[in-house]
Amino acid sequence: MMGLDPLILRRVLEGYLSEDLGHGDITTCHLPNRDKKASAVVMAKAPGVIAGLPLLAPLFSILDPTVQVECLTPEGDKVQEGTPLANIEGPAIALLRGERTALNLLQRLSGVATLTREMVDLISSTKARLVDTRKTTPGLRLLEKYATTVGGALNHRMGLYDAAMIKDNHIKVAGSIQAAVESVRRSVPFTCPIEVEVRGIQELEEAIQAGADIVLLDNMDTATLREAVSIAHGRAITEASGNITPENVLKVASTGVDYISSGYMIHHARWLDINMKIK
């Protein structure tokens, strides 16, 4: 699921569950009838794009492998208030123990997917593609980045380990754009493209001359972005970034850039209201 190895996904979910369970659920463990079979429905309490439903089965299976999950809504669907999302059946103790962790994930990821879809729709008339960033919640990066893809965006690099990206502080350490690009180029596999962050036309020219495959056009106004796109055309892939919001994303996309990277859809997302009720 989500391109994650099942073992990695299980470890991630176990960590989320252990945070809540601690030494044990002192309420549920002392209830009568806690081992009896129960059924619950997960329901949207507000309109939005749903993300995270494929997490339910592996999460509850950690608590009890007999729990059965039936997803009622396709992942990525835009739903209305009152839409049933999933049925869950199994021992009551498992449903009660997993309820909050499951809802926290569903609400958070659906909020990210909802805001992402809004921004993707705003630029649908242009060639630009929206991509996410590393501005994620510690411990939730893999899942939050998954949620942006559910919303229609693309993933940027997952971390420092899977792409070469030379930013302003790297350039200061290296001494120049040329020095940074040449040094990284000698060390990374030939299959690894190199991206360079530039803040103006002069740095753009330096990056292209140095052999950058992708140029990150950082915090440029629209006039400068258009000029940068024209200069880079056919020479490097262009990516605009810096304070991208729903209010300005179309204006940026209209400059002709190939990609627009933003952390807004993650760090400004509001949780989607979702509940789970035992029938």
BELGI-V460195 format. One record per backbone hydrogen bond with DSSP energy under -0.5 kcal/mol. CO is the residue of the C=O (numbers start at 0). NH is the residue of the N-H. If there is no record, write none. Layout:
co->CO nh->NH
co->CO nh->NH
//
This chain:
co->0 nh->3
co->4 nh->8
co->5 nh->9
co->6 nh->10
co->7 nh->11
co->8 nh->12
co->9 nh->13
co->10 nh->14
co->11 nh->15
co->12 nh->16
co->13 nh->17
co->14 nh->18
co->15 nh->19
co->16 nh->19
co->16 nh->20
co->17 nh->21
co->20 nh->23
co->23 nh->25
co->24 nh->28
co->26 nh->29
co->27 nh->30
co->30 nh->33
co->32 nh->35
co->33 nh->92
co->35 nh->91
co->37 nh->89
co->38 nh->278
co->39 nh->87
co->40 nh->276
co->41 nh->84
co->41 nh->85
co->42 nh->274
co->43 nh->81
co->47 nh->78
co->49 nh->75
co->51 nh->54
co->52 nh->55
co->53 nh->57
co->54 nh->58
co->55 nh->59
co->56 nh->60
co->57 nh->61
co->58 nh->61
co->58 nh->62
co->59 nh->63
co->63 nh->66
co->67 nh->88
co->68 nh->70
co->69 nh->86
co->73 nh->76
co->76 nh->49
co->76 nh->78
co->78 nh->47
co->79 nh->82
co->82 nh->43
co->84 nh->71
co->84 nh->72
co->85 nh->41
co->86 nh->69
co->87 nh->39
co->88 nh->67
co->89 nh->37
co->90 nh->93
co->90 nh->94
co->91 nh->95
co->92 nh->96
co->93 nh->97
co->94 nh->98
co->97 nh->101
co->98 nh->102
co->99 nh->103
co->100 nh->104
co->101 nh->105
co->102 nh->106
co->103 nh->107
co->104 nh->108
co->105 nh->109
co->106 nh->110
co->106 nh->271
co->107 nh->111
co->108 nh->112
co->109 nh->113
co->110 nh->114
co->111 nh->115
co->112 nh->116
co->113 nh->117
co->114 nh->118
co->115 nh->119
co->116 nh->120
co->117 nh->121
co->118 nh->122
co->119 nh->122
co->120 nh->123
co->122 nh->125
co->128 nh->259
co->129 nh->153
co->130 nh->261
co->133 nh->135
co->136 nh->139
co->139 nh->143
co->140 nh->144
co->141 nh->145
co->142 nh->146
co->143 nh->147
co->144 nh->148
co->145 nh->149
co->146 nh->150
co->147 nh->152
co->148 nh->151
co->153 nh->131
co->158 nh->161
co->162 nh->164
co->163 nh->194
co->164 nh->166
co->165 nh->196
co->166 nh->170
co->167 nh->171
co->168 nh->172
co->169 nh->173
co->170 nh->174
co->175 nh->179
co->176 nh->180
co->177 nh->181
co->178 nh->182
co->179 nh->183
co->180 nh->184
co->181 nh->185
co->182 nh->186
co->183 nh->186
co->183 nh->187
co->188 nh->191
co->190 nh->192
co->192 nh->163
co->193 nh->212
co->193 nh->213
co->194 nh->165
co->195 nh->215
co->197 nh->217
co->199 nh->203
co->200 nh->204
co->201 nh->205
co->202 nh->206
co->203 nh->207
co->204 nh->208
co->205 nh->209
co->206 nh->210
co->206 nh->211
co->207 nh->210
co->212 nh->236
co->213 nh->195
co->214 nh->216
co->214 nh->238
co->215 nh->197
co->215 nh->217
co->216 nh->218
co->216 nh->240
co->220 nh->224
co->221 nh->225
co->222 nh->226
co->223 nh->227
co->224 nh->228
co->225 nh->229
co->226 nh->230
co->227 nh->231
co->228 nh->232
co->231 nh->234
co->231 nh->235
co->236 nh->214
co->237 nh->257
co->237 nh->258
co->238 nh->216
co->239 nh->260
co->240 nh->218
co->244 nh->247
co->244 nh->248
co->247 nh->251
co->248 nh->252
co->249 nh->253
co->251 nh->254
co->251 nh->256
co->252 nh->255
co->257 nh->128
co->258 nh->239
co->259 nh->130
co->260 nh->241
co->262 nh->265
co->262 nh->266
co->263 nh->267
co->265 nh->268
co->271 nh->273
co->272 nh->44
co->272 nh->45
co->274 nh->42
co->276 nh->40
//
